[in-house]
Amino acid sequence: MKMRNRYIPFPLLAAVAVVVCMASLPVLTACQKEKKSFVASFDNEQDVPSLSTFDVNTLISDSGITRYRIKAKEWRIFEKAAEPYWSFPQGIYVEKFDENFDTESFIVSDTAIFFNKKQLWRLRGNVHIENMQDERFATEEIYWDQKQKSIYSDSAIHIERVDRIIEGVGFVSNEEMTRYTIRHTTGIFPVEKPANTTDGDKEQSAKKRDDNARRFAPKK
């Protein structure tokens, strides 16, 4: 089943890649001697994180305006692994703001891994996505291939749109998710669509996104 949509916030993960790279360079440089003595005490360096950081809570600005928030309780870098990767074993949360610092969209999952050489993200466990068109996506696992500019999953997916709810298994999409295909649709359930959209409705939708973002954001 082919679907068209205007915007899905998966490129938010690009913000994670940028901020993590920039943030890690000075830390890795400053801790290089300490890191070597730490790793040397283990038999297999590949199994030991080169860097571990806890309670990450970062705001990212674009043209002087705060656009993103990234939260993670734990972030590990395994640069000596045969296939270097970053691990977020306690989950990751990425939120995008509008000019008024209201939530436009967010992504959250129980765990996340980024494979550096492959430029591949894997989000697993209670993956929830919401965008500014009031469309909500829920699945158990999603992959984002930055090299191929594609997003895909073999898991069941639940999509809530303004006019319908869609259930399916497996999908593939461009990385903006403006064009995507559900491999096996298991159900489409119509939802009564509001007759007219007013400014009050838009404010209510924005508040709902904020409420959902707060509900899914990691707690201290």
Number of C-alpha atoms within 10 A of each C-alpha: 10 12 11 10 12 11 16 22 20 20 14 20 20 12 18 20 16 11 15 16 11 11 12 14 10 11 12 15 10 11 12 14 10 10 15 12 10 14 17 11 10 11 9 11 18 16 14 20 20 20 17 14 14 13 12 13 13 16 14 16 11 8 6 7 13 16 22 23 21 24 22 24 18 17 23 18 22 21 18 16 15 10 12 16 21 21 21 22 17 15 24 27 25 26 26 24 17 14 10 9 12 15 26 22 29 29 25 27 28 19 21 25 21 22 16 15 10 14 15 19 22 19 24 19 16 15 22 21 23 24 21 20 18 16 20 20 17 20 23 18 23 24 19 24 19 16 10 12 14 17 22 21 20 18 14 18 23 18 17 17 16 14 12 14 16 17 17 20 16 18 21 20 19 17 21 18 21 13 15 20 17 22 15 15 17 12 11 12 11 12 12 9 11 10 6 6 9 10 8 9 12 14 11 12 15 19 14 14 24 18 13 15 24 12 10 15 21 19 9 5
